[in-house]
Amino acid sequence: MNEARLPHRDRREAGRVVAQALQHYRGRSGLLVLALPRGGAAVGLEVARALEAPLDVRGEPVVSRLPAGDRPGGARPAGRSAPRAGAIH
């Protein structure tokens, strides 16, 4: 089986790339980084650190399925855990 090549080494690296693209938001009043649980939290943490913004990780995803390239109907179902919010400052 062919192994898919991902554009980034891991989610933390992906978060640093996203943060670089969002640098123009750094220092804005009221800025908040919102991340979905699982892999999104690792990306969000890197973005929040780079932008010096608080991070909020939501336990209940906003969507039930996330699109995944060539997979019709989306990727694996998003988490269905009980809603819980956690903020990292």
Secondary structure, DSSP 8 states (H G I E B T S, - for coil): ------SSSSHHHHHHHHHHHTGGGTT-TT--EEE-STHHHHHHHHHHHHHT--EEEESS-SSSB--BTTBTT-SSB-------EEEE-
